[in-house]
């Protein structure tokens, strides 16, 4: 596999933050909340409620405005800081490729997301969401970067996801990302890493299909109704040529409720894969 596969890896391994935390995927507004930093100030509390309501209505710009008001009152409000990182990821994702200078515009938004994620870590180094959004923002930056830069970022992306998991072993979204990360790294293969090492003077970290399955199973156990995690688990089983387990991961998707705007598409994809592997 050619080094070009690195771009595919980063595109797929770090789509998850956008899927779960943007208006295109829509996690609940409470996912990023850290109980320790919830303000007791009535005005700030109301602004948080406003931001959550607006975000749930897919009004990301308006929600970000409320979050910025919070930081004007309390620059160290962790919840507002992490949610602003999420918002800037959304802003970048919303810029269409048909837009003039779309790469530069997206990069600017993703760098702002990274800035707020790192601020969150400065406020509280033990914030699982701060480290998670560092990984998410760096993944988005990597998508727009040359391959050597992608290789450089891969290690920090992994480190940030690992920190997010260590700080909150119940962060199922982080397990989801790490499971895909391992599968895509494994798919690059020995030849791809050798090619990258010769061509760019460095090689990407190695991945492991067994770890991919392990982490995605954990993601499913923590968030059993998240369709995307079951779908990705099935893909890892397929990569391992474990067809029965792939089918067993896909079939329950039929009964799962649609929670996010992409769920209908994921259900359709699951049915397509089931048809393709029904005789395997």
C-alpha positions in Angstrom: 0.0 0.0 0.0 1.4 3.4 -0.9 2.1 6.2 1.5 -1.0 7.9 0.1 -2.9 5.5 2.4 -1.9 7.8 5.3 -4.4 10.4 4.0 -7.1 7.8 4.0 -6.2 6.7 7.5 -6.4 10.1 8.9 -9.6 10.9 7.1 -11.3 7.8 8.5 -9.7 7.4 11.9 -10.5 10.9 13.0 -13.9 11.4 11.4 -15.4 10.3 14.6 -15.1 13.5 16.6 -16.9 15.3 13.8 -19.5 12.6 13.6 -20.3 12.4 17.2 -19.8 16.0 18.2 -20.9 18.1 15.3 -24.3 19.0 13.9 -23.8 16.3 11.3 -23.7 13.6 13.9 -25.1 15.3 17.0 -24.1 14.0 20.4 -26.1 15.3 23.2 -25.0 18.6 24.6 -24.2 17.0 27.9 -21.4 14.8 26.5 -18.7 17.5 26.9 -19.7 18.5 30.4 -17.3 18.1 33.2 -19.1 18.2 36.6 -16.1 19.7 38.4 -16.2 22.9 36.4 -19.9 23.7 36.1 -20.3 27.3 37.3 -22.6 28.3 40.1 -23.1 31.8 38.7 -26.7 32.1 37.6 -25.9 34.1 34.4 -23.3 31.6 33.3 -25.6 28.7 34.1 -28.3 30.3 31.9 -25.8 30.9 29.1 -24.8 27.2 29.3 -28.4 26.2 28.9 -28.8 28.5 26.0 -25.7 27.1 24.3 -26.9 23.5 24.8 -30.3 24.3 23.5 -29.0 26.1 20.4 -26.5 23.4 19.7 -29.2 20.7 19.9 -31.1 22.7 17.3 -28.0 22.6 15.0 -27.5 26.4 15.5 -23.8 26.1 16.1 -22.9 29.7 15.4 -25.5 31.0 17.9 -24.4 28.4 20.5 -20.7 29.5 20.1 -21.8 33.1 20.7 -23.3 32.0 24.1 -20.1 30.2 24.9 -18.0 33.2 24.1 -20.1 35.3 26.5 -19.4 32.8 29.2 -15.6 33.1 28.7 -16.0 36.9 28.9 -17.3 36.4 32.4 -15.0 33.5 33.3 -12.1 32.8 31.0 -11.4 29.5 32.8 -14.8 27.9 32.3 -13.7 24.4 31.2 -17.1 23.4 29.8 -17.4 26.4 27.6 -13.8 26.1 26.4 -14.1 22.4 25.3 -17.5 23.1 23.6 -15.9 26.0 21.7 -13.3 23.6 20.4 -16.2 21.3 19.2 -17.9 24.3 17.6 -14.8 25.4 15.6 -14.5 21.8 14.4 -18.0 22.1 13.1 -17.3 25.5 11.5 -14.4 23.9 9.6 -16.4 20.9 8.5 -19.2 23.1 7.2 -17.0 24.9 4.7 -17.8 23.3 1.3 -15.0 22.3 -1.0 -16.6 24.5 -3.6 -15.8 27.6 -1.5 -12.8 29.6 -2.7 -9.7 28.9 -0.6 -11.7 26.3 1.3 -8.5 24.5 2.5 -7.1 27.6 4.1 -10.5 28.5 5.6 -10.9 25.0 7.1 -7.4 25.0 8.5 -8.0 28.3 10.2 -11.1 26.9 12.0 -9.4 23.7 12.9 -6.5 25.6 14.4 -8.9 27.6 16.5 -10.4 24.3 17.6 -6.9 23.1 18.6 -6.3 26.4 20.4 -9.4 26.0 22.6 -8.7 22.3 23.2 -5.2 23.2 24.5 -6.7 25.9 26.6 -9.0 23.3 28.1 -6.0 21.2 29.0 -4.3 24.2 30.6 -7.4 24.9 32.7 -7.6 21.2 33.7 -4.9 18.8 32.6 -7.2 16.0 33.7 -9.9 16.9 31.3 -10.7 13.9 29.1 -12.5 16.1 26.7 -9.6 18.5 26.4 -7.3 15.7 25.3 -10.0 14.3 23.1 -10.5 17.5 21.2 -6.8 18.0 20.8 -6.9 14.6 19.0 -9.9 15.7 17.0 -8.5 19.0 15.9 -5.1 17.6 15.0 -6.8 14.9 12.9 -8.6 17.6 11.0 -5.4 19.6 10.5 -3.7 16.5 9.3 -6.3 16.0 6.6 -5.2 19.2 5.0 -1.4 18.7 5.6 1.3 17.1 3.5 2.0 13.5 4.2 5.2 14.1 6.3 3.1 16.3 8.5 0.4 13.7 8.8 3.0 11.2 9.9 4.3 13.7 12.5 0.8 14.3 13.9 -0.2 10.6 14.0 1.8 10.0 17.2 0.3 13.0 19.1 -3.2 12.1 17.9 -2.7 8.6 19.4 -1.2 10.1 22.6 -4.1 12.4 23.1 -6.7 9.7 22.6 -4.8 7.5 25.1 -4.8 10.3 27.6 -8.6 10.8 27.1 -9.2 7.2 27.8 -6.9 7.1 30.8 -8.7 10.0 32.3 -12.1 8.6 31.6 -12.2 4.9 30.9 -15.9 5.3 30.1 -15.3 7.7 27.2 -16.7 5.5 24.5 -16.2 8.0 21.8 -12.4 8.0 22.4 -12.4 4.1 22.2 -14.3 4.5 18.9 -11.6 6.8 17.5 -8.8 4.6 18.8 -10.3 1.5 17.3 -10.4 3.0 13.9 -6.9 4.4 14.3 -5.6 0.9 14.9 -7.4 -0.6 11.9 -6.2 2.1 9.5 -2.6 1.9 10.8 -2.7 -1.9 10.4 -4.0 -1.5 6.9 -1.0 0.6 5.9 1.0 -2.6 6.3 4.7 -3.2 6.5 5.3 -2.3 2.8 3.5 1.0 3.3 5.6 1.9 6.4 8.8 1.0 4.6 7.8 3.1 1.6 7.0 6.1 3.9 10.2 5.7 5.8 12.3 5.7 2.6 10.4 8.5 0.9 9.8 10.9 3.8 12.5 9.9 6.3 9.9 8.7 8.8 7.2 6.0 9.1 3.8 6.0 10.8 3.1 4.1 14.0 2.0 0.5 13.6 -1.5 -0.6 14.3 -3.1 -3.8 15.4 -6.4 -5.4 14.2 -6.9 -7.2 17.5 -6.6 -3.9 19.3 -9.0 -2.3 16.9 -11.6 -4.9 17.6 -10.9 -4.6 21.3 -11.4 -0.9 21.4 -14.5 -0.9 19.2 -16.1 -3.6 21.3 -15.5 -1.3 24.3 -17.0 1.6 22.4 -20.1 -0.5 21.7 -20.4 -1.7 25.3 -20.2 1.9 26.6 -22.6 3.3 23.9 -24.7 0.3 22.7 -27.1 2.4 20.7 -24.5 4.3 18.7 -24.8 2.8 15.2 -21.5 4.1 14.0 -19.5 2.1 16.6 -21.2 -1.2 15.6 -20.6 -0.4 12.0 -16.9 0.3 12.5 -16.6 -2.9 14.7 -18.0 -4.9 11.8 -15.4 -3.3 9.4 -12.6 -4.4 11.7 -14.0 -7.9 11.9 -14.1 -7.9 8.1 -10.5 -6.7 8.0 -9.7 -9.7 10.2 -11.8 -12.0 7.9 -14.1 -12.9 10.8 -17.3 -13.0 8.8 -19.7 -14.4 11.5 -18.7 -11.7 14.0 -19.0 -9.0 11.3 -22.6 -10.2 10.6 -23.4 -10.3 14.3 -22.2 -6.7 14.7 -24.3 -5.5 11.8 -27.6 -7.2 12.3 -28.6 -5.4 15.6 -28.2 -2.1 13.8 -31.6 -2.8 12.1 -33.3 -2.4 15.5 -31.4 0.6 16.8 -33.1 4.0 16.9 -31.9 6.8 14.7 -30.3 9.4 17.0 -28.0 11.3 14.7 -28.5 12.8 11.3 -26.1 10.3 9.6 -27.8 7.2 11.2 -30.1 6.5 8.3 -27.0 6.5 6.0 -25.2 4.2 8.4 -28.1 1.8 8.5 -28.2 1.6 4.7 -24.4 1.0 4.7 -24.8 -1.8 7.2 -27.4 -3.5 5.0 -25.1 -3.2 2.0 -22.3 -4.8 3.8 -24.5 -7.6 5.1 -25.6 -8.4 1.6 -21.9 -8.4 0.4 -20.8 -10.8 3.1 -23.9 -13.0 3.5 -22.1 -16.0 1.9 -18.7 -15.5 3.5 
